[in-house]
Amino acid sequence: MNLSQKSIENVDYMIEKIKEKLKVLNFGAIKPSHFDEEMYEELKEIYELVMKKNSFSPNEMQAIAEELGNLRKNK
């Protein structure tokens, strides 16, 4: 997967991988459709951070969830 290119497919991929890595049930409320290419770079930074770490403290998981929430599209 070439994440250097902004695309909806890459957004979907990154969101799903973040959710898999964090293994948190309440992340079900975060769907790829909530994000668009406008916030791609910020989302990619979160993705890269999550992929680098093997485990997360509850505080880190909360911070990641908050950041993802901040990146959601305004409806």
Secondary structure, 3 states (H helix, E strand, C coil): CCCCCCCHHHHHHHHHHHHHHHCCHHHHHCCHHHCCHHHHHHHHHHHHHHHHCCCCCHHHHHHHHHHHHHHCCCC
